[in-house]
Amino acid sequence: MLTNPVIESMLNRKSVRKYTDQQPTDEVIETVVRAGQQAPFAAQLCSVLLSRKKAPFGAPLWFILCVDMHRMELIMAKRGWTTVANDLSLLLLGIQDVALMAENMVIAAESLGMGSCFLGMTPYRADKIQQQYHLPKRVFPLVELVMGYPAEEFPPRPRYPLAFTLFEDRYPEFTDEMIEDAMRVMDEGYLAQGYYRKQNAKIALETEREETYTYQDYSWTEHISRKWGQWMRDPQELLAQLEKCGFTVKA
């Protein structure tokens, strides 16, 4: 596999949850956000909120990246246009813009010696963020990104084998062996790092299943299965948050 400083930085990226007290300068912040802006975009449907107060994990920077249709509609109004595009399509395009900008920001931060961590449950508290930051309608907080100088060092977390990710010409029919190999890579990697044990992060069973796992064998595939096998059954909570922010998604 080829390598260079940019590739090495990307392959060594991990979610940092302990930070030093060192404060990034305004110039560092400007650099990170400008690098984020240069990501590919659908229509620049992304804006960024910043707080330097009491960020999770003690990080000095707390960004919230938002799908932002408000700014675009202000520009359209100057041109005498109103929006007829449906909100589902706009949200999907905006999600792309947010994701690409966020990743550029992470890579820029890594190149400047910083670390970061994404917080993914942001949409479920969008109304609280809306109130805190005085957001207008048509701005939807999508993901939070804390950032600063790491106070911990550990290896990158495992990823699926490339054969379980890259499919040339057609999507494969997975064999049991392929599935089990991918599961083994993920589970053995996380167990070797003691990831869930150190965080005491086992998800409780909410069904009639009997608990048979300990931190000796509880790992990524069981953890992620418990998430999507138990949580987020009803979309109404998320749809309500979108509605509060001025987006309507209906069949």
FIKOLBA-285829 format. One record per residue (C-alpha): residue number from 1; chain; residue in three letters; x, y negated, z. Coordinates in Angstrom, 3 decimals. Last residue first. Example, Ala and Ser with C-alpha at 12.3 -4.5 7.8 and 13.67 -1.06 7.14 Angstrom:
BEGIN
[atom 2, "A", "ser", [13.670, 1.060, 7.140]]
[atom 1, "A", "ala", [12.300, 4.500, 7.800]]
This chain:
BEGIN
[atom 251, "A", "ala", [-44.584, -10.662, 2.132]]
[atom 250, "A", "lys", [-43.701, -13.357, 4.610]]
[atom 249, "A", "val", [-40.509, -15.146, 5.685]]
[atom 248, "A", "thr", [-41.020, -18.721, 6.879]]
[atom 247, "A", "phe", [-38.035, -20.887, 7.819]]
[atom 246, "A", "gly", [-38.432, -24.058, 9.902]]
[atom 245, "A", "cys", [-36.192, -23.295, 12.870]]
[atom 244, "A", "lys", [-39.106, -22.182, 15.043]]
[atom 243, "A", "glu", [-40.227, -19.915, 12.184]]
[atom 242, "A", "leu", [-36.817, -18.244, 12.036]]
[atom 241, "A", "gln", [-37.001, -17.518, 15.766]]
[atom 240, "A", "ala", [-40.484, -16.059, 15.330]]
[atom 239, "A", "leu", [-39.249, -13.831, 12.510]]
[atom 238, "A", "leu", [-36.524, -12.551, 14.848]]
[atom 237, "A", "glu", [-38.992, -11.626, 17.571]]
[atom 236, "A", "gln", [-41.436, -10.237, 14.999]]
[atom 235, "A", "pro", [-38.937, -7.773, 13.522]]
[atom 234, "A", "asp", [-39.980, -4.982, 15.940]]
[atom 233, "A", "arg", [-37.690, -2.000, 16.482]]
[atom 232, "A", "met", [-34.619, -4.041, 17.390]]
[atom 231, "A", "trp", [-32.945, -1.470, 19.664]]
[atom 230, "A", "gln", [-33.070, 2.303, 20.202]]
[atom 229, "A", "gly", [-31.559, 4.272, 17.308]]
[atom 228, "A", "trp", [-29.679, 1.263, 15.919]]
[atom 227, "A", "lys", [-27.804, 0.646, 19.148]]
[atom 226, "A", "arg", [-27.605, 4.254, 20.312]]
[atom 225, "A", "ser", [-26.097, 5.267, 16.965]]
[atom 224, "A", "ile", [-23.494, 2.506, 17.280]]
[atom 223, "A", "his", [-22.337, 3.857, 20.643]]
[atom 222, "A", "glu", [-22.424, 7.510, 19.583]]
[atom 221, "A", "thr", [-20.332, 6.748, 16.480]]
[atom 220, "A", "trp", [-17.963, 4.486, 18.424]]
[atom 219, "A", "ser", [-17.043, 6.617, 21.419]]
[atom 218, "A", "tyr", [-18.325, 8.553, 24.417]]
[atom 217, "A", "asp", [-16.018, 11.591, 24.746]]
[atom 216, "A", "gln", [-13.941, 11.060, 27.893]]
[atom 215, "A", "tyr", [-16.060, 8.054, 28.837]]
[atom 214, "A", "thr", [-18.778, 10.537, 29.724]]
[atom 213, "A", "tyr", [-21.515, 11.838, 27.436]]
[atom 212, "A", "thr", [-24.268, 14.334, 28.236]]
[atom 211, "A", "glu", [-27.170, 11.989, 28.971]]
[atom 210, "A", "glu", [-30.377, 13.907, 28.250]]
[atom 209, "A", "arg", [-32.522, 12.474, 25.488]]
[atom 208, "A", "glu", [-35.963, 11.389, 26.646]]
[atom 207, "A", "thr", [-35.410, 7.900, 25.259]]
[atom 206, "A", "glu", [-33.942, 4.662, 26.598]]
[atom 205, "A", "leu", [-30.401, 6.004, 26.893]]
[atom 204, "A", "ala", [-27.986, 3.545, 28.452]]
[atom 203, "A", "ile", [-25.348, 1.950, 26.233]]
[atom 202, "A", "lys", [-21.818, 2.714, 27.476]]
[atom 201, "A", "ala", [-19.779, -0.464, 27.825]]
[atom 200, "A", "asn", [-17.659, -0.089, 30.941]]
[atom 199, "A", "gln", [-15.293, -2.448, 29.101]]
[atom 198, "A", "lys", [-12.170, -0.359, 29.766]]
[atom 197, "A", "arg", [-14.101, 2.864, 29.176]]
[atom 196, "A", "tyr", [-15.574, 1.581, 25.909]]
[atom 195, "A", "tyr", [-12.192, 0.796, 24.339]]
[atom 194, "A", "gly", [-9.976, 3.464, 25.853]]
[atom 193, "A", "gln", [-7.532, 2.857, 22.970]]
[atom 192, "A", "ala", [-7.206, 6.567, 22.170]]
[atom 191, "A", "leu", [-10.979, 6.905, 22.506]]
[atom 190, "A", "tyr", [-11.531, 4.179, 19.900]]
[atom 189, "A", "gly", [-9.217, 5.850, 17.394]]
[atom 188, "A", "glu", [-10.563, 9.335, 18.080]]
[atom 187, "A", "asp", [-14.104, 8.137, 17.484]]
[atom 186, "A", "met", [-13.511, 6.170, 14.287]]
[atom 185, "A", "val", [-11.249, 8.654, 12.529]]
[atom 184, "A", "arg", [-13.387, 11.594, 13.702]]
[atom 183, "A", "met", [-16.588, 10.016, 12.388]]
[atom 182, "A", "ala", [-15.017, 9.490, 8.968]]
[atom 181, "A", "asp", [-13.831, 13.100, 8.883]]
[atom 180, "A", "glu", [-17.250, 14.341, 10.005]]
[atom 179, "A", "ile", [-18.982, 12.500, 7.197]]
[atom 178, "A", "met", [-16.548, 13.706, 4.533]]
[atom 177, "A", "glu", [-16.717, 17.306, 5.818]]
[atom 176, "A", "asp", [-20.497, 17.266, 5.923]]
[atom 175, "A", "thr", [-20.449, 16.318, 2.260]]
[atom 174, "A", "phe", [-21.456, 12.871, 1.074]]
[atom 173, "A", "glu", [-23.172, 12.536, -2.287]]
[atom 172, "A", "pro", [-21.111, 9.769, -3.814]]
[atom 171, "A", "tyr", [-22.050, 6.281, -5.072]]
[atom 170, "A", "arg", [-20.950, 5.878, -8.677]]
[atom 169, "A", "asp", [-18.250, 4.224, -10.831]]
[atom 168, "A", "glu", [-15.644, 4.002, -8.039]]
[atom 167, "A", "phe", [-16.713, 4.345, -4.424]]
[atom 166, "A", "leu", [-14.584, 2.610, -1.770]]
[atom 165, "A", "thr", [-15.807, 3.006, 1.822]]
[atom 164, "A", "phe", [-15.707, 6.637, 2.942]]
[atom 163, "A", "ala", [-12.608, 7.327, 0.816]]
[atom 162, "A", "leu", [-11.007, 4.264, 2.430]]
[atom 161, "A", "pro", [-11.202, 5.935, 5.821]]
[atom 160, "A", "tyr", [-13.566, 4.089, 8.166]]
[atom 159, "A", "arg", [-11.986, 1.466, 10.426]]
[atom 158, "A", "pro", [-10.134, 1.672, 13.720]]
[atom 157, "A", "arg", [-9.605, -1.312, 16.044]]
[atom 156, "A", "pro", [-6.412, -3.331, 15.661]]
[atom 155, "A", "pro", [-3.711, -2.720, 18.276]]
[atom 154, "A", "phe", [-3.636, -4.596, 21.577]]
[atom 153, "A", "glu", [-2.296, -7.898, 22.913]]
[atom 152, "A", "glu", [-3.940, -10.173, 25.447]]
[atom 151, "A", "ala", [-3.877, -13.883, 26.319]]
[atom 150, "A", "pro", [-4.767, -14.894, 22.768]]
[atom 149, "A", "tyr", [-4.699, -18.565, 21.664]]
[atom 148, "A", "gly", [-8.149, -19.852, 20.795]]
[atom 147, "A", "met", [-11.406, -19.007, 19.048]]
[atom 146, "A", "val", [-15.035, -18.227, 19.703]]
[atom 145, "A", "leu", [-17.260, -17.601, 16.687]]
[atom 144, "A", "glu", [-21.040, -17.672, 16.937]]
[atom 143, "A", "val", [-23.333, -16.410, 14.179]]
[atom 142, "A", "leu", [-26.588, -17.350, 12.471]]
[atom 141, "A", "pro", [-27.914, -20.635, 13.834]]
[atom 140, "A", "phe", [-30.772, -21.640, 11.483]]
[atom 139, "A", "val", [-31.104, -25.187, 10.152]]
[atom 138, "A", "arg", [-34.328, -25.859, 8.203]]
[atom 137, "A", "lys", [-35.840, -27.989, 10.956]]
[atom 136, "A", "pro", [-33.520, -30.466, 12.634]]
[atom 135, "A", "leu", [-30.985, -29.325, 15.222]]
[atom 134, "A", "his", [-30.792, -31.218, 18.494]]
[atom 133, "A", "tyr", [-27.686, -29.276, 19.579]]
[atom 132, "A", "gln", [-29.112, -27.838, 22.800]]
[atom 131, "A", "gln", [-32.667, -27.563, 21.476]]
[atom 130, "A", "gln", [-31.726, -25.691, 18.307]]
[atom 129, "A", "ile", [-29.298, -23.536, 20.278]]
[atom 128, "A", "lys", [-32.166, -22.485, 22.558]]
[atom 127, "A", "asp", [-34.413, -21.805, 19.553]]
[atom 126, "A", "ala", [-31.726, -19.716, 17.843]]
[atom 125, "A", "arg", [-31.514, -17.319, 20.748]]
[atom 124, "A", "tyr", [-32.202, -14.121, 18.814]]
[atom 123, "A", "pro", [-30.308, -15.422, 15.783]]
[atom 122, "A", "thr", [-27.077, -15.620, 17.861]]
[atom 121, "A", "met", [-26.826, -11.902, 18.614]]
[atom 120, "A", "gly", [-23.599, -11.465, 16.627]]
[atom 119, "A", "leu", [-20.881, -13.043, 18.718]]
[atom 118, "A", "phe", [-17.657, -13.034, 16.679]]
[atom 117, "A", "cys", [-14.244, -13.077, 18.361]]
[atom 116, "A", "ser", [-11.131, -15.070, 17.589]]
[atom 115, "A", "gly", [-7.351, -15.162, 17.762]]
[atom 114, "A", "met", [-4.864, -17.948, 17.219]]
[atom 113, "A", "gly", [-1.298, -17.997, 15.885]]
[atom 112, "A", "leu", [-1.898, -20.485, 13.074]]
[atom 111, "A", "ser", [-2.216, -17.772, 10.416]]
[atom 110, "A", "glu", [-4.781, -16.015, 12.603]]
[atom 109, "A", "ala", [-6.864, -19.203, 12.749]]
[atom 108, "A", "ala", [-6.834, -19.511, 8.961]]
[atom 107, "A", "ile", [-7.945, -15.895, 8.613]]
[atom 106, "A", "val", [-10.778, -16.441, 11.105]]
[atom 105, "A", "met", [-11.904, -19.654, 9.403]]
[atom 104, "A", "asn", [-11.953, -17.927, 6.013]]
[atom 103, "A", "glu", [-14.087, -15.171, 7.535]]
[atom 102, "A", "ala", [-16.555, -17.693, 8.938]]
[atom 101, "A", "met", [-16.871, -19.461, 5.589]]
[atom 100, "A", "leu", [-17.613, -16.207, 3.793]]
[atom 99, "A", "ala", [-20.188, -15.078, 6.346]]
[atom 98, "A", "val", [-21.923, -18.458, 6.484]]
[atom 97, "A", "asp", [-22.174, -18.763, 2.698]]
[atom 96, "A", "gln", [-23.475, -15.213, 2.325]]
[atom 95, "A", "ile", [-26.052, -15.820, 5.055]]
[atom 94, "A", "gly", [-27.140, -18.942, 3.186]]
[atom 93, "A", "leu", [-27.771, -16.946, 0.030]]
[atom 92, "A", "leu", [-29.856, -14.440, 1.979]]
[atom 91, "A", "leu", [-31.672, -17.244, 3.776]]
[atom 90, "A", "leu", [-32.482, -19.034, 0.538]]
[atom 89, "A", "ser", [-33.886, -15.860, -1.006]]
[atom 88, "A", "leu", [-36.061, -15.187, 2.028]]
[atom 87, "A", "asp", [-37.111, -18.841, 2.194]]
[atom 86, "A", "asn", [-38.689, -18.885, -1.246]]
[atom 85, "A", "ala", [-37.362, -21.356, -3.821]]
[atom 84, "A", "val", [-39.866, -24.195, -4.369]]
[atom 83, "A", "thr", [-37.781, -26.899, -2.702]]
[atom 82, "A", "thr", [-38.528, -30.521, -3.582]]
[atom 81, "A", "trp", [-36.756, -32.622, -6.198]]
[atom 80, "A", "gly", [-36.495, -36.383, -6.791]]
[atom 79, "A", "arg", [-32.698, -36.468, -7.001]]
[atom 78, "A", "lys", [-32.333, -38.154, -3.607]]
[atom 77, "A", "ala", [-34.824, -35.592, -2.309]]
[atom 76, "A", "met", [-32.535, -32.797, -3.531]]
[atom 75, "A", "ile", [-29.670, -34.225, -1.443]]
[atom 74, "A", "leu", [-31.840, -34.312, 1.691]]
[atom 73, "A", "glu", [-33.044, -30.795, 0.834]]
[atom 72, "A", "met", [-29.456, -29.573, 0.704]]
[atom 71, "A", "arg", [-28.682, -31.063, 4.115]]
[atom 70, "A", "his", [-31.702, -29.360, 5.708]]
[atom 69, "A", "met", [-31.016, -25.964, 4.108]]
[atom 68, "A", "asp", [-28.327, -25.142, 6.647]]
[atom 67, "A", "val", [-27.577, -21.529, 7.534]]
[atom 66, "A", "cys", [-25.630, -22.137, 10.696]]
[atom 65, "A", "leu", [-22.179, -21.328, 12.043]]
[atom 64, "A", "ile", [-21.755, -21.808, 15.784]]
[atom 63, "A", "phe", [-18.187, -22.530, 16.860]]
[atom 62, "A", "trp", [-16.880, -22.241, 20.424]]
[atom 61, "A", "leu", [-13.293, -23.370, 20.945]]
[atom 60, "A", "pro", [-11.267, -23.154, 24.182]]
[atom 59, "A", "ala", [-11.996, -19.454, 24.754]]
[atom 58, "A", "gly", [-12.712, -18.460, 28.354]]
[atom 57, "A", "phe", [-14.289, -15.166, 27.301]]
[atom 56, "A", "pro", [-17.443, -17.046, 26.245]]
[atom 55, "A", "ala", [-17.050, -20.822, 25.807]]
[atom 54, "A", "lys", [-17.352, -23.087, 28.820]]
[atom 53, "A", "lys", [-17.123, -26.435, 26.977]]
[atom 52, "A", "arg", [-15.192, -27.151, 23.763]]
[atom 51, "A", "ser", [-18.319, -27.005, 21.596]]
[atom 50, "A", "leu", [-18.479, -26.997, 17.816]]
[atom 49, "A", "leu", [-21.371, -26.711, 15.341]]
[atom 48, "A", "val", [-20.672, -25.687, 11.755]]
[atom 47, "A", "ser", [-22.746, -26.119, 8.608]]
[atom 46, "A", "cys", [-23.460, -23.576, 5.896]]
[atom 45, "A", "leu", [-25.636, -23.689, 2.786]]
[atom 44, "A", "gln", [-22.679, -24.705, 0.641]]
[atom 43, "A", "ala", [-24.644, -23.672, -2.459]]
[atom 42, "A", "ala", [-23.739, -20.048, -3.205]]
[atom 41, "A", "phe", [-20.224, -20.278, -1.794]]
[atom 40, "A", "pro", [-16.648, -19.049, -2.243]]
[atom 39, "A", "ala", [-14.514, -20.033, 0.764]]
[atom 38, "A", "gln", [-12.894, -23.465, 0.637]]
[atom 37, "A", "gln", [-15.032, -24.754, 3.487]]
[atom 36, "A", "gly", [-13.483, -22.296, 5.906]]
[atom 35, "A", "ala", [-10.008, -23.614, 5.164]]
[atom 34, "A", "arg", [-11.375, -27.062, 5.979]]
[atom 33, "A", "val", [-12.750, -25.698, 9.249]]
[atom 32, "A", "val", [-9.449, -24.144, 10.328]]
[atom 31, "A", "thr", [-7.377, -27.169, 9.327]]
[atom 30, "A", "glu", [-9.688, -29.603, 11.110]]
[atom 29, "A", "ile", [-9.491, -27.508, 14.275]]
[atom 28, "A", "val", [-5.695, -27.380, 14.118]]
[atom 27, "A", "glu", [-5.518, -31.146, 13.565]]
[atom 26, "A", "asp", [-7.843, -31.729, 16.514]]
[atom 25, "A", "thr", [-5.368, -29.809, 18.640]]
[atom 24, "A", "pro", [-5.958, -26.317, 19.939]]
[atom 23, "A", "gln", [-6.118, -26.254, 23.762]]
[atom 22, "A", "gln", [-3.816, -23.887, 25.610]]
[atom 21, "A", "asp", [-5.589, -22.335, 28.600]]
[atom 20, "A", "thr", [-4.823, -18.826, 27.380]]
[atom 19, "A", "tyr", [-7.507, -16.541, 25.956]]
[atom 18, "A", "lys", [-9.012, -13.131, 26.693]]
[atom 17, "A", "arg", [-11.706, -11.511, 24.534]]
[atom 16, "A", "val", [-9.886, -11.234, 21.207]]
[atom 15, "A", "ser", [-11.597, -9.378, 18.354]]
[atom 14, "A", "lys", [-8.921, -7.929, 16.097]]
[atom 13, "A", "arg", [-6.945, -8.956, 13.020]]
[atom 12, "A", "asn", [-3.817, -6.942, 12.258]]
[atom 11, "A", "leu", [-4.898, -5.979, 8.739]]
[atom 10, "A", "met", [-5.714, -9.597, 7.875]]
[atom 9, "A", "ser", [-2.398, -10.952, 9.186]]
[atom 8, "A", "glu", [-0.454, -8.236, 7.383]]
[atom 7, "A", "ile", [-2.264, -9.020, 4.130]]
[atom 6, "A", "val", [-1.423, -12.735, 4.434]]
[atom 5, "A", "pro", [2.204, -12.052, 5.367]]
[atom 4, "A", "asn", [2.722, -9.657, 2.444]]
[atom 3, "A", "thr", [1.886, -5.998, 1.878]]
[atom 2, "A", "leu", [1.260, -3.479, -0.860]]
[atom 1, "A", "met", [0.000, 0.000, 0.000]]
